[in-house]
Amino acid sequence: MKTTVKKLSDTKVEIKVTLDAKDLAPAREKAIEKLAKEVKVEGFRKGKVPADIAEKFIPENDLSAETIDLAIRLTVIQAFTDNKQSLIAMPQVDVLKYVPGEMAEYTATAEVLPEVKLCDYKNLKVKMEKATVSAKDVNDVLENIAKSYADKKAVKRAAKEGDEVIIDFVGKKDGEAFKGGTAKDYRLPLGSHTFIPGFEEGIIGHEPGDKFDLKLTFPKDYGMKDLAGAKTVFEVLLKQVNEVETAKLDDELAKKCGPFKTLDELKKDIEKNLAAQNEYRVTEKYKDDLIKAVVEKSKIPTPEILIKDQMRLIEDDITRNAASHGLSFDDYLVETGKTREDWEKEASAIAAERVKASLALQIIARDNKITVKDELVAAKIAELRDVYKNSKEAIESLKDPNVAADIRNRLIIEETINFLVKANKK
């Protein structure tokens, strides 16, 4: 077999393959063996005709067609392997010449893993933030705890800031109720600023039983395009006003929060938990920053097929999340004020970055011989079995070898990222 390689782009190659009689012989033998199963010869049962006899009864056109088909199957992958090209998808084959029994010539075009030129990934000079906990951080948590244990008492007076109100409301634009603008028995702390400007302020001064309209304009930078800058009317029914008395920060409150005898013990526990959370946060950010630095400082072409695969995964995630809220992907686009073209442009950029990061990490893992033991893969699968023990479908899917391979790859990527952290954390 002779091959010549033509580079069509950083991620696409065309290989011209020439086969001689010697290369075609194994394919012809397999073709005869396959077609012999359908040959009918007197004195032999169907499928039991010896190959040397069956060959005489097989139409030459059928044998030639089957031979070239098998010859391509037997040689096309080897052609890419011999030329050190890693396939991303199966090649597209075009037969150029074929003389049965003598020679064949075809081209195979395919997307391949690009040549990646990595930077010095062991010396990225990325700084890691310090995980600190301030007195304010601790006090903020304590204040939230105090609010959660607050005593609420219904009162018959006008609402004021600091109260909790229970309301029904319907938001309308151009006289029509808009999606997400309606609720019943909604508990709203006045002063929380969880609604658009003017909403909470408009409730202050009203008493239980009051019905009133709030004419409000949504912010121009509001997340939903069809509401951004829109003039609306909220029809509000104030059903109840609750006076809120925040719990005192003392030893008694600490005892309600867990196995604490004093407020000081509770503070120390809060500080310890915040420290662990901050340490995790800055470590995860450091990992992200390292990967981003590798991508930015390296030359990593992005195969279009991999970008499209990533875009499909992104769309699948959005579709699942939208479905959990009773929405479709198209509903998601409407909610976010995007056209399909807007989303594809945005998703394509995200997908390209993910592909670059994935290729970089794969090469780092390969070059540093980073692997994971079978026991770790088995342990992860066992963990997933326990998580999905009530789903027969999920448990069955975990038996698929492809799932185990995917889990192994994920674990290798995790180990590779940890390797990057150790190499750069100086």
Backbone torsions as a table, in degrees:
resi	resn	phi	psi	omega
1	MET	NA	129.5	177.3
2	LYS	-114.0	142.3	-179.4
3	THR	-136.3	148.0	171.0
4	THR	-132.7	138.2	-174.9
5	VAL	-107.3	134.5	175.3
6	LYS	-122.7	120.3	-179.8
7	LYS	-83.9	116.8	-179.3
8	LEU	-88.6	-30.8	176.5
9	SER	-162.9	-176.5	179.3
10	ASP	-63.1	-21.8	-174.4
11	THR	-124.7	9.2	-176.9
12	LYS	-138.9	133.4	178.7
13	VAL	-133.0	155.8	174.1
14	GLU	-121.4	126.3	178.7
15	ILE	-113.4	125.8	176.6
16	LYS	-94.6	124.6	-175.9
17	VAL	-114.9	130.0	176.9
18	THR	-117.8	124.3	-179.5
19	LEU	-112.0	137.8	176.3
20	ASP	-101.8	-175.3	-177.1
21	ALA	-57.8	-38.3	-179.9
22	LYS	-64.5	-37.3	179.6
23	ASP	-70.4	-33.4	-176.9
24	LEU	-79.1	-23.5	-174.7
25	ALA	-56.3	-49.2	-179.9
26	PRO	-61.0	-35.6	179.4
27	ALA	-67.2	-39.6	179.1
28	ARG	-64.2	-42.1	179.3
29	GLU	-60.7	-44.2	179.8
30	LYS	-67.4	-36.1	179.0
31	ALA	-64.3	-43.1	178.3
32	ILE	-62.8	-44.8	180.0
33	GLU	-59.4	-40.4	-179.3
34	LYS	-71.2	-47.9	-176.8
35	LEU	-72.3	-23.9	-179.6
36	ALA	-61.7	-26.4	-178.7
37	LYS	-66.2	-20.6	-178.4
38	GLU	-103.7	-3.8	-177.1
39	VAL	-79.7	137.4	176.6
40	LYS	-107.7	118.4	178.6
41	VAL	-129.3	130.5	-178.8
42	GLU	-58.6	131.6	-179.8
43	GLY	97.3	-7.7	179.5
44	PHE	-126.9	143.1	173.3
45	ARG	-73.6	150.3	179.8
46	LYS	-59.8	131.1	180.0
47	GLY	89.9	-6.4	-178.0
48	LYS	-114.4	11.9	-179.5
49	VAL	-76.4	126.9	178.0
50	PRO	-57.5	145.8	-174.6
51	ALA	-58.9	-41.3	-176.7
52	ASP	-66.7	-27.6	177.4
53	ILE	-83.2	-43.5	-178.0
54	ALA	-59.8	-34.4	-176.9
55	GLU	-56.6	-33.8	-177.6
56	LYS	-71.4	-19.3	-176.0
57	PHE	-105.3	-1.4	179.5
58	ILE	-87.7	126.8	177.5
59	PRO	-57.8	135.3	-174.8
60	GLU	-60.5	-36.7	179.0
61	ASN	-62.4	-41.1	178.9
62	ASP	-65.6	-41.8	-178.8
63	LEU	-66.6	-40.6	179.8
64	SER	-65.1	-44.2	-179.2
65	ALA	-64.1	-42.8	-179.9
66	GLU	-68.1	-35.3	-179.2
67	THR	-64.7	-48.1	-178.0
68	ILE	-66.7	-36.6	178.5
69	ASP	-61.8	-46.7	179.6
70	LEU	-69.1	-36.4	179.5
71	ALA	-60.5	-42.1	178.8
72	ILE	-65.5	-45.2	-179.7
73	ARG	-61.2	-36.6	-177.2
74	LEU	-76.4	-20.2	-172.6
75	THR	-117.4	-20.9	-170.5
76	VAL	-65.5	-43.9	179.7
77	ILE	-66.1	-40.3	179.7
78	GLN	-62.2	-34.0	179.8
79	ALA	-62.0	-41.0	178.8
80	PHE	-72.2	-40.6	-180.0
81	THR	-62.4	-45.4	-179.4
82	ASP	-60.8	-29.6	-179.4
83	ASN	-97.7	14.8	176.0
84	LYS	55.8	44.1	176.8
85	GLN	-114.0	122.8	-178.8
86	SER	-93.7	115.3	-177.5
87	LEU	-69.9	139.7	172.3
88	ILE	-98.6	-33.3	178.0
89	ALA	-144.5	163.3	-179.1
90	MET	-62.4	141.9	-176.5
91	PRO	-71.3	156.1	170.5
92	GLN	-95.4	124.0	-173.2
93	VAL	-109.6	136.8	174.8
94	ASP	-128.9	121.7	179.5
95	VAL	-80.6	126.7	-178.7
96	LEU	-95.9	-46.2	-179.8
97	LYS	-142.7	147.8	175.6
98	TYR	-155.5	114.5	174.0
99	VAL	-115.2	104.1	-175.5
100	PRO	-49.2	129.1	178.0
101	GLY	81.0	-9.3	-176.0
102	GLU	-117.9	-56.0	-177.2
103	MET	-161.0	161.0	175.2
104	ALA	-148.3	148.8	179.6
105	GLU	-140.8	129.5	179.0
106	TYR	-147.0	161.7	174.3
107	THR	-112.4	145.0	176.8
108	ALA	-126.2	118.8	-178.5
109	THR	-111.7	133.4	-177.1
110	ALA	-157.2	155.9	170.4
111	GLU	-76.8	133.4	-179.2
112	VAL	-128.7	161.4	175.3
113	LEU	-62.5	130.5	-175.7
114	PRO	-74.2	164.9	173.4
115	GLU	-78.6	117.4	-176.6
116	VAL	-105.1	128.1	177.4
117	LYS	-108.1	101.8	-176.8
118	LEU	-82.2	150.9	175.5
119	CYS	-78.7	-176.0	175.0
120	ASP	-77.0	86.5	-172.7
121	TYR	-75.6	-2.7	175.8
122	LYS	-95.2	0.6	-179.0
123	ASN	-143.1	62.1	-173.6
124	LEU	-83.6	-14.8	178.6
125	LYS	55.9	42.7	176.5
126	VAL	-99.1	127.4	-178.4
127	LYS	-87.6	143.6	178.5
128	MET	-100.5	132.8	178.9
129	GLU	-64.0	157.2	174.8
130	LYS	-89.8	133.9	178.5
131	ALA	-87.6	105.7	-178.4
132	THR	-121.7	156.1	176.7
133	VAL	-127.5	121.2	-179.5
134	SER	-95.9	164.6	176.7
135	ALA	-60.9	-34.0	178.6
136	LYS	-64.3	-39.7	178.7
137	ASP	-58.4	-45.7	-179.6
138	VAL	-65.2	-43.7	-178.7
139	ASN	-65.1	-35.6	178.0
140	ASP	-61.9	-41.4	178.4
141	VAL	-66.0	-42.3	179.4
142	LEU	-61.3	-41.0	179.4
143	GLU	-64.1	-39.6	177.5
144	ASN	-65.3	-38.1	176.8
145	ILE	-63.9	-44.3	179.7
146	ALA	-60.3	-39.7	178.7
147	LYS	-66.6	-37.6	-179.0
148	SER	-68.0	-24.2	177.8
149	TYR	-101.5	14.8	-177.8
150	ALA	-64.7	150.0	176.8
151	ASP	-93.1	124.8	-178.4
152	LYS	-112.8	129.5	-177.7
153	LYS	-131.9	126.1	179.3
154	ALA	-66.0	134.0	179.7
155	VAL	-130.5	153.0	178.9
156	LYS	-105.4	78.7	178.1
157	ARG	-155.5	173.8	178.9
158	ALA	-67.7	142.7	179.4
159	ALA	-70.1	144.7	176.4
160	LYS	-137.8	165.9	-179.5
161	GLU	-59.3	137.4	-177.6
162	GLY	101.6	-19.7	176.3
163	ASP	-77.0	163.0	168.4
164	GLU	-109.2	131.8	178.6
165	VAL	-116.0	150.2	174.6
166	ILE	-112.2	121.5	-172.5
167	ILE	-134.7	155.8	163.2
168	ASP	-108.9	142.8	176.6
169	PHE	-151.9	152.6	175.6
170	VAL	-133.3	121.1	177.5
171	GLY	-93.3	131.9	-178.4
172	LYS	-127.5	141.7	174.9
173	LYS	-124.5	125.7	-176.2
174	ASP	54.9	36.3	176.6
175	GLY	81.5	-2.7	-179.1
176	GLU	-113.8	134.7	177.7
177	ALA	-62.5	132.9	179.4
178	PHE	-101.8	156.7	-175.5
179	LYS	-62.9	132.7	178.0
180	GLY	82.7	4.8	-177.0
181	GLY	-106.4	15.1	-177.2
182	THR	-127.0	139.1	176.9
183	ALA	-157.6	154.9	175.5
184	LYS	-124.7	144.4	179.4
185	ASP	52.1	43.5	-179.1
186	TYR	-82.8	127.3	178.9
187	ARG	-92.1	118.0	-175.7
188	LEU	-126.2	115.7	174.4
189	PRO	-74.3	121.1	179.8
190	LEU	-74.4	124.2	-175.3
191	GLY	107.2	-1.6	-179.6
192	SER	-81.0	-19.8	179.9
193	HIS	56.9	37.5	178.5
194	THR	-87.0	-15.7	178.6
195	PHE	-104.4	174.0	179.9
196	ILE	-66.1	154.7	-178.4
197	PRO	-52.6	134.0	177.2
198	GLY	100.8	-20.8	-176.9
199	PHE	-70.0	-56.7	-178.5
200	GLU	-65.9	-39.8	179.5
201	GLU	-61.3	-33.1	-178.9
202	GLY	-72.7	-18.9	179.3
203	ILE	-83.0	-32.8	-179.2
204	ILE	-57.3	132.1	179.9
205	GLY	100.0	-14.2	177.8
206	HIS	-91.4	153.9	-177.8
207	GLU	-109.9	162.9	178.3
208	PRO	-55.1	134.7	-178.9
209	GLY	97.8	-15.7	-179.5
210	ASP	-68.7	137.7	170.9
211	LYS	-114.6	131.7	-176.6
212	PHE	-156.3	161.9	178.4
213	ASP	-108.3	140.1	174.9
214	LEU	-115.1	113.6	177.8
215	LYS	-90.1	109.5	-172.5
216	LEU	-129.9	152.1	176.5
217	THR	-114.0	126.8	178.8
218	PHE	-68.5	147.7	176.8
219	PRO	-57.8	147.3	-178.9
220	LYS	-65.6	-25.1	-179.3
221	ASP	-99.0	20.8	-179.3
222	TYR	-61.6	144.9	-173.8
223	GLY	-61.9	-30.6	179.5
224	MET	-93.9	117.2	-171.4
225	LYS	-58.2	-38.9	-175.9
226	ASP	-73.7	-10.8	177.8
227	LEU	-108.0	-15.8	-178.7
228	ALA	-58.7	119.6	179.2
229	GLY	75.6	5.2	-175.4
230	ALA	-79.4	144.2	174.5
231	LYS	-88.5	127.8	-175.3
232	THR	-134.6	168.1	175.1
233	VAL	-130.6	126.7	175.4
234	PHE	-104.6	120.4	175.0
235	GLU	-89.1	116.6	-171.5
236	VAL	-117.8	137.6	169.9
237	LEU	-117.9	115.5	178.0
238	LEU	-86.6	109.5	-173.4
239	LYS	-92.6	-32.5	-176.6
240	GLN	-158.1	144.3	174.3
241	VAL	-116.2	124.7	178.2
242	ASN	-110.4	124.2	174.3
243	GLU	-80.3	130.5	-174.2
244	VAL	-108.0	122.3	176.0
245	GLU	-111.8	104.6	-177.0
246	THR	-63.1	138.6	179.8
247	ALA	-63.8	147.5	178.9
248	LYS	-75.1	140.9	176.7
249	LEU	-82.3	92.6	-179.0
250	ASP	-145.6	-176.5	-178.3
251	ASP	-61.4	-33.8	-179.1
252	GLU	-64.1	-40.3	177.6
253	LEU	-65.6	-40.1	179.6
254	ALA	-59.2	-40.0	-179.7
255	LYS	-63.8	-31.3	179.4
256	LYS	-74.1	-19.8	-174.8
257	CYS	-88.8	-9.6	-178.3
258	GLY	154.7	-158.8	-177.0
259	PRO	-79.0	54.1	-178.5
260	PHE	-116.4	139.8	178.5
261	LYS	-97.0	-27.6	-177.2
262	THR	-133.2	162.2	177.1
263	LEU	-64.0	-33.7	180.0
264	ASP	-63.2	-39.1	177.4
265	GLU	-63.7	-40.0	178.6
266	LEU	-63.7	-42.3	179.4
267	LYS	-60.4	-43.8	-179.4
268	LYS	-64.1	-37.7	178.6
269	ASP	-67.4	-40.8	177.3
270	ILE	-61.2	-44.8	-179.9
271	GLU	-61.7	-41.2	179.9
272	LYS	-63.8	-44.6	-179.9
273	ASN	-67.1	-40.8	178.1
274	LEU	-63.7	-38.5	179.2
275	ALA	-62.3	-42.9	179.3
276	ALA	-65.6	-42.1	179.2
277	GLN	-63.7	-43.7	-179.6
278	ASN	-67.3	-37.9	177.5
279	GLU	-62.1	-43.5	177.8
280	TYR	-63.9	-44.0	-177.9
281	ARG	-61.5	-48.1	-177.0
282	VAL	-70.4	-31.4	177.5
283	THR	-66.8	-44.6	178.9
284	GLU	-64.6	-38.8	177.9
285	LYS	-65.8	-38.3	179.1
286	TYR	-63.2	-40.7	177.1
287	LYS	-60.9	-47.3	179.0
288	ASP	-60.7	-41.4	-179.5
289	ASP	-65.7	-36.5	178.4
290	LEU	-65.4	-46.0	-180.0
291	ILE	-63.1	-42.2	178.7
292	LYS	-61.1	-40.1	179.8
293	ALA	-66.3	-40.6	178.1
294	VAL	-60.3	-46.1	-178.8
295	VAL	-62.8	-45.1	-176.7
296	GLU	-67.4	-34.1	-174.8
297	LYS	-94.2	-3.9	-178.5
298	SER	-108.7	164.5	175.0
299	LYS	-103.2	105.6	-174.5
300	ILE	-129.8	96.4	175.4
301	PRO	-63.9	151.3	-177.2
302	THR	-118.7	109.2	177.7
303	PRO	-60.8	133.8	-177.6
304	GLU	-59.1	-36.5	-177.6
305	ILE	-64.1	-36.0	179.0
306	LEU	-72.5	-35.9	176.9
307	ILE	-63.1	-43.5	179.7
308	LYS	-64.9	-37.6	176.8
309	ASP	-61.7	-43.9	179.3
310	GLN	-65.4	-38.9	178.5
311	MET	-62.9	-37.5	176.7
312	ARG	-63.6	-40.9	179.0
313	LEU	-64.7	-41.3	178.3
314	ILE	-62.2	-44.6	180.0
315	GLU	-64.8	-38.8	178.5
316	ASP	-61.8	-42.4	178.9
317	ASP	-61.9	-45.6	180.0
318	ILE	-63.5	-42.1	-179.6
319	THR	-61.9	-43.4	178.7
320	ARG	-63.8	-44.9	179.7
321	ASN	-63.6	-41.3	179.3
322	ALA	-65.0	-40.7	-179.7
323	ALA	-61.8	-33.7	179.4
324	SER	-66.6	-15.9	177.2
325	HIS	-110.1	15.6	178.1
326	GLY	74.2	23.4	-177.9
327	LEU	-117.6	161.1	174.3
328	SER	-102.1	175.2	177.1
329	PHE	-63.4	-39.4	178.2
330	ASP	-62.9	-36.9	176.5
331	ASP	-62.7	-39.4	178.4
332	TYR	-59.9	-42.8	179.2
333	LEU	-62.1	-41.5	178.8
334	VAL	-64.2	-45.5	-178.7
335	GLU	-59.4	-37.9	-177.0
336	THR	-92.2	-1.7	177.9
337	GLY	68.3	32.2	-179.1
338	LYS	-113.6	148.4	169.5
339	THR	-87.5	167.1	177.2
340	ARG	-59.6	-38.8	180.0
341	GLU	-65.4	-40.9	178.0
342	ASP	-59.6	-46.7	-177.2
343	TRP	-64.1	-44.4	-178.0
344	GLU	-61.9	-39.0	178.5
345	LYS	-64.1	-43.2	-179.7
346	GLU	-67.4	-47.7	-177.2
347	ALA	-66.4	-34.6	-179.9
348	SER	-62.4	-41.1	179.6
349	ALA	-65.8	-42.7	178.8
350	ILE	-64.3	-44.5	-178.9
351	ALA	-61.3	-40.8	-179.5
352	ALA	-61.5	-41.8	178.7
353	GLU	-64.9	-39.8	179.0
354	ARG	-64.8	-41.4	179.5
355	VAL	-63.4	-44.7	179.1
356	LYS	-60.4	-45.4	-179.7
357	ALA	-62.7	-42.8	-179.1
358	SER	-63.9	-45.2	179.8
359	LEU	-63.8	-41.7	179.7
360	ALA	-62.0	-46.6	-178.7
361	LEU	-65.9	-36.9	177.9
362	GLN	-61.9	-41.8	-178.2
363	ILE	-71.2	-38.8	176.6
364	ILE	-61.5	-42.7	178.9
365	ALA	-63.1	-43.3	179.7
366	ARG	-64.5	-47.9	-176.1
367	ASP	-66.8	-27.8	-178.9
368	ASN	-104.7	11.2	175.9
369	LYS	52.1	45.1	179.7
370	ILE	-84.4	120.4	-179.6
371	THR	-134.4	174.4	174.0
372	VAL	-129.1	147.3	-179.1
373	LYS	-73.5	152.2	178.7
374	ASP	-57.8	-33.0	-178.4
375	GLU	-62.5	-35.6	179.8
376	LEU	-68.9	-39.8	177.9
377	VAL	-64.1	-44.3	179.8
378	ALA	-62.6	-39.0	179.8
379	ALA	-65.6	-38.9	179.2
380	LYS	-66.6	-40.7	178.5
381	ILE	-64.5	-40.7	178.1
382	ALA	-63.0	-38.9	177.9
383	GLU	-62.7	-43.0	179.5
384	LEU	-67.9	-35.3	176.1
385	ARG	-59.9	-39.4	-179.5
386	ASP	-69.1	-39.7	-179.6
387	VAL	-64.3	-42.1	-175.6
388	TYR	-104.8	29.5	-175.4
389	LYS	-60.8	-21.7	-179.3
390	ASN	-93.2	3.1	179.5
391	SER	-117.4	106.7	-179.8
392	LYS	-62.0	-38.6	-179.5
393	GLU	-62.8	-43.7	-179.9
394	ALA	-67.0	-42.4	179.4
395	ILE	-61.5	-41.4	-179.8
396	GLU	-65.5	-39.0	-178.2
397	SER	-64.3	-27.3	-179.0
398	LEU	-70.1	-11.0	177.7
399	LYS	-83.0	-13.6	-179.0
400	ASP	-67.9	124.9	178.8
401	PRO	-56.0	-31.1	179.5
402	ASN	-65.9	-32.5	177.9
403	VAL	-67.2	-44.0	178.2
404	ALA	-61.9	-39.6	179.1
405	ALA	-65.2	-40.0	179.0
406	ASP	-65.0	-42.4	178.8
407	ILE	-62.9	-42.6	178.5
408	ARG	-59.9	-45.2	-180.0
409	ASN	-61.5	-41.7	179.0
410	ARG	-62.6	-42.3	179.6
411	LEU	-66.3	-37.1	177.7
412	ILE	-64.9	-40.8	178.1
413	ILE	-62.3	-42.9	177.8
414	GLU	-59.5	-44.2	179.4
415	GLU	-65.6	-35.9	179.6
416	THR	-66.8	-40.9	177.4
417	ILE	-64.6	-41.4	176.4
418	ASN	-61.6	-37.0	177.2
419	PHE	-61.8	-43.8	178.3
420	LEU	-60.6	-42.6	-179.9
421	VAL	-61.1	-48.6	-179.4
422	LYS	-62.5	-37.9	-177.0
423	ALA	-70.7	-27.7	-174.7
424	ASN	-107.4	-13.0	-178.0
425	LYS	-82.7	82.2	-175.3
426	LYS	-108.8	NA	NA
